[in-house]
């Protein structure tokens, strides 16, 4: 007798090749409209599914999990972070949680470098000048920016993505500094020619560019607080391709408006998809470059994420520990 396929609920539209494979392997219910599910629809999904495949914008909190049916055994998150899921409650209810680490490292590092170049070199200003037909030809003082070669880069969070950014930045002639909960091994540190700072405050006060690569947890909420942002030099730039909640956005806006910071490149926002109108105004003035959460947005990356989700589901359903299980102690 053929084994019954697990009922898998997918909350958003995924690349066609991923959805097709899911339909082949599982009893998969797809979101054909790609409309975000309401909380009531998420509750309905967890009541009946064996496996839920949410994305980072689905809030799988205690209110949703408390209504999960007895068949829900796995939440296979389509995303690297799991701050959208109450992992502690899920595990307490006997529900395994997985994510998709590692596959987005290079894409996110590429986007970080793009922002690191775009802000000091005023790429958005240049594009706007061309589009507005405001360019009258080259002259020596036209739209001068700042070079990044020779500058100090402070990386907050030196995991996979932080190290990938460090490798790229070294190739651009930047000096690598980092703050991490744990110091890297000597071999990695030497290969990156990186300087470790035990004190985040001390590092921030000395950097030309700061790039953030830590996960969002209760402990890292507003990690770059108003106090810490004030430590940064007025010539410094800040880049964030991690999570918007890591920066006190209101304080960042104040620093930019007063000239206490030179600029910012942001791919994520504290209340996204809403963007603070003051940030939009700063973008118009050329002080910031804003992107709509594109850090991992490559077709290759999305397919790799889907393959990770499928492997986690199949491994779990075969009675084995999925390779990307997340536990509360890991957060």
N, C-alpha and C positions, 0 to 999 in steps of 0.2 A: 504494500500500500504506500502510495506517495505521501511524504510528510507534508503536513499542512503548512502553507506559507504564512509567515507572521504578517499581521496587519500593521502596516507602516503608514503613519500620517506625516506628510511633508507640508510645512506651513507656507512656503513660498516657492515660486517657480525657480527651478535649477536648470543648468545647461541641458539641452535635449539628450545628449549622450548619457548623462547621469540619470535623468528620469527614465530613459529607455531601459537602462540596466536595472534600475530599481524595479520597474514593472516586470522584468524577466525573472528576478530573484524573489520578489516579495509581492504580497497583496498590498500594493502601494496606492494610496489615495493622494493625488497630486492637486496642487492649487493652480488651476488653469488660468484664473484671472490675475494671479499675482497680487491680489489685494491683501494687505495685512489682515490677519485674523483678529477679531475682537476678543476680549477676555472671555466672553460667553462661548465663542467658537473654540477657543483654546481649551476651555473646560470640557466642552463636548468631545474634543479630540482625545483628551487624556482619559475620559471615561470609557472609551471604546477601543483605543489603539493598544497594540502590544508594544510598539515602538513609536516614539515621537521624534521627528527630525525638525527642530526649530532653528531659527537663525538668531543673530545677535540682537535683533529688534523685537523679538518675542519675549515678553516678561513672564517667565515660568516661576512665579513666586509661590509663597505658601498658600495664598488664596486659591490658586489654580491647582497646586499639588494636593491640597486637602480633599479635592473632589476626584482624584484619580481613581480609575477603576482597578479591579484586582489583576487585570491582565497587563497593565502598564509595567514593564520591567526594565525598559531602557529609554533614556533620553540621549539621542545621538546628535549633539549640537553641530550644526553646519557653521562652524566658526572656531577661531583659535581661543578667544576669551570665553569665559562662562559666567561673567558678571550678570548676564541676563537670567541666570538660573539660580534658584535657592538650592545649592548643592547639598547643604547640610540636611535640609528637610527631605530632599529626594532620597538621600542615602538612608536616613532614619526610617523611611517608608519602604525600604528594600528596593529602590529604583537605582540602577546604575546610570552614571552620567559619563559621557565621553565627549571629546572635542576633536579638533583637527590641527594639531600643532605641527610646526616645521615646514608646511607646504607654502606658506605665505611669506617666508623670511626674505627671499630675494626681491619679490615684488614690492614689499613694504620698504625695504632698504633703498630700492631704486627711487621710490616716490619721495622718501626722506631727502635723498640727495638732490632731487629735482627742486624741492622747496628750499633746500639750503642754498642752491644757486639762484633760484628765482627771486628771493627776497632781496639780498644785498645787490644783485645785479639788475634789479628793477625790470624784470622781464614783463610783468603785467603792465607796467607803465609804457614800455616800448610797444607792446601789442596794442594797447589802447590808443597810442599816438598814431600808429599806422591806420587802425580802423577808423579813427576820427579825422583822418587826413590832416593831422597836425604836425607832420614831420616835414620840415623845410630843407632837409639835407644835413650832411655831417658838419659838425664844427667842434672844436676841442673841448668845450665845456658842456656839450649836450648830454643830458641825462646821465650824469656820472653816478656810478654805484661804488661798491666796495668789493675788492678781491677776497677770495676765501683762502687762497694759498698763503701759508705762513700763519694762519689764525689758529687759535686754540679752540678745539671742539670738546665740550663737556657732554658726555653721554650719561643720561640718568637711566640705569637699568641695562646691564651688559649681558643680556641673554643672547639667544640666536640672532634676533634682529639687531640689537645693539652692536654685536660683533660684526655683522654684515655691513652695517653703516660705517663702522670703524675701518674696515678694509677698504671701502670705497673712498672714505675721506682721506686716508693716508695717501691714496693714489693722486689726490688733488693737492697734496702738500700740506695737509693740516696736521697739527699736533694733537694727539689723542689723549684725552683725560676721561675718567669715568668714576661714577659712584655706583656701588652695588651693595646689596646686603652682605655678600661674601666676595672676598677678593678672588680674582681669577687665578688659575694656576700659573706658575712662572713661565711655562712654555707658551701659553696663549698670550700672556701679557707681553712677553718679549717679542713674539711674532708681530703683534700689533703696535709695538713700541708705545704701550699705553701706560699712563700714570694713574694709579688708584688713589682716590680720595676717600678716606673713611668718613669725613665730614662733608655732607652735601652743601651745607652753608659755605664752607671755605671754598669749595670748587666753584659754586655759582658766582662768587664774587670776583673770580679771576678769568672767566671764559669770555670768548668773543661770540661763540655760538653754543647754544644749549639745545640738545635733542632728547626727547623723552621716549622711553621704550619700556615702561613698566606696566604690568597689568593693573586694571582697576579693581581694587578691593576696598573694604572699609578702612584699612590701614593706609592706603595710598590716595584716598579722596583728598583733593586739594593739596597734594604733596608739594606742589609749587604754590604756596600760600601767598597772601599779600605781603607778609613779612619777608619771605624768601625772594619774591620777585623784586623787592626793593634792594636786595643785596646785589643784583646784577648791574653791570656797568651800563651807562647810557648809550654806549656804542654797540651793545650786544644785541643779538638776534635770538629768538626762540622758535623752535620747530616742534610740532606735535603731530605725529601720525599714529599715536597709541589710542588714548581715550580722552575725550574732552573733560571728563570729571577730574582728571589729574591736575588741572590748573584752575585756580580761582579766576574764572573768566572776567568777572567784574573788575577785579584788581588788575588783571592784565590790561584791560581796556584803559584803565586810569593811567597806568604806566606808559602806554603808547600815546595816549592823548597829550600827556604832559611832556613827552620827549624823554622820559626816564628810561625808555627802551627804544632802540633804533627801529625794530620791526619784528614781525612774526609771520611764520608760515604755518597755517592750520589746515589740517585735513579732517579734524574731528572737533566737536563742539560740546559744551557742557549740557545743552538742552536740545541736541539735534533730534529731528531735522530742522528745528527752529534755529535761526542764526540771529544773534543780537544785532539790532539795527545799527548800533554804534560800531560794531565790527565792519558792517557793510560800508559805513561812512569812512572808516579808516582805510578800507580797501580802495575806495574811490580816490582817497588822498594819496594812495601809493605806499601806505605804511604797513599794510599786511597783504598777504596772498591767501585767499580762501579757496579750498577745494571741497567738493561734496563727498567726503569719505571714500576716496578712490585708491587708498593705499594698497589694497589687495586686489584691485579690479582688473585682473587679466583673465582671459578665457582659460589659459593654462592653469592659473591658480584655482579658479572655480572648479575646473574638472578634477584637479588633484584633491580639492576639498571633498568633492563628491565621492571620489574613490576611497578616501579615508573613512567617510561615513559608512559606506557599503562594507568595508573590511571590518569596521567595529561591529556593525549589526550581524554580519555573518559569523564572526568569531564568537560573539555573545550567544547567538542562537545555536551554535554548535556545542555550547556548554563550556566554553573556555573564557578566560579573562581577556576582554578586548584590549588591544595594545595602547589605546589612548584614554584609559579610564581616569577620571578625575575624582579625587577624594577631598573632603573639607580640609584635611591637614596640608594639602598641596597649595591652598589658596593663600 
